[in-house]
Amino acid sequence: MSDLRYVLDDIQLLLENIDSNRVVITADHGEAFGEYGVLGHKPGSLHPKIRKVPWIVTSAENQNTYQPTVEEPDMSRVSEGEIEEQLSALGYKT
């Protein structure tokens, strides 16, 4: 349940900092909270609480409550070879 609270705080932050008439909030699966003794989301479960994917439609209005900061990555900790290897593994380089 703490994971849900953590995400909801970020969703609230997002909704306070974008303008949109329609925002959809969803997930890749549902979650069981003790129904019939089931907690969490076991892979392959047919439990209806896990198979039912959350889907919320709302709107957002930018109140400018947050200004993100972006820092340049510390490239001294990563070699050029490691970067090339990772890009290749992700399919960006051949």
C-alpha positions in Angstrom: 0.0 0.0 0.0 2.9 2.4 0.6 3.9 1.9 -3.1 0.5 3.2 -4.1 0.8 6.2 -1.8 4.2 7.0 -3.2 2.9 6.9 -6.8 -0.2 8.9 -6.0 2.0 11.7 -4.6 3.9 11.8 -8.0 0.6 11.7 -9.9 -0.7 14.6 -7.9 2.6 16.5 -8.6 2.2 15.8 -12.4 -1.5 16.9 -12.4 -0.6 20.2 -10.8 2.1 20.9 -13.4 0.6 20.2 -16.8 -2.4 21.5 -18.7 -4.7 18.9 -20.2 -8.4 18.4 -20.6 -8.0 14.6 -20.5 -5.4 12.6 -18.5 -5.6 8.8 -18.2 -4.0 7.1 -15.2 -3.5 3.4 -15.6 -1.2 0.5 -14.8 0.0 -2.8 -16.3 -2.0 -4.9 -13.8 -4.3 -4.7 -10.8 -3.5 -5.5 -7.2 -5.0 -7.8 -4.6 -5.2 -6.4 -1.1 -6.2 -9.5 0.8 -9.3 -10.6 -1.0 -9.7 -14.4 -0.5 -6.3 -14.3 1.2 -4.4 -13.0 -1.9 -1.9 -10.2 -1.5 0.1 -8.6 -4.4 0.1 -9.8 -8.0 1.5 -13.2 -8.6 2.5 -13.8 -12.3 -0.2 -15.7 -14.2 -2.9 -15.1 -11.6 -6.5 -15.3 -12.7 -7.7 -13.4 -9.7 -10.1 -10.7 -10.9 -8.5 -8.0 -8.7 -5.2 -8.6 -10.5 -6.7 -9.0 -14.0 -8.8 -5.8 -13.7 -6.4 -3.0 -14.7 -7.0 0.4 -13.0 -8.2 3.1 -15.5 -8.9 6.7 -14.3 -9.8 9.6 -16.5 -9.3 13.1 -15.1 -8.0 16.5 -16.2 -5.1 18.7 -15.1 -4.4 22.4 -14.6 -0.9 23.8 -14.4 -0.4 25.5 -11.1 3.4 25.8 -11.5 4.1 24.2 -8.1 7.2 22.4 -9.3 10.2 23.3 -11.4 12.4 20.2 -12.2 16.2 20.6 -12.2 18.4 18.6 -14.5 22.0 17.8 -13.8 24.5 16.6 -16.3 25.4 13.0 -15.7 28.7 12.2 -14.1 30.4 10.5 -17.1 33.7 9.9 -15.1 32.1 6.8 -13.6 31.3 5.2 -17.0 33.7 4.3 -19.8 33.0 4.9 -23.4 33.1 1.2 -24.0 30.4 0.6 -21.4 28.2 3.2 -23.1 28.7 1.6 -26.5 28.0 -1.9 -25.1 24.8 -0.7 -23.4 23.6 1.1 -26.5 24.2 -2.0 -28.6 22.4 -4.2 -26.0 19.4 -1.8 -26.3 19.4 -2.1 -30.1 20.6 1.5 -30.7 24.0 0.5 -32.2 25.0 -2.4 -34.3 
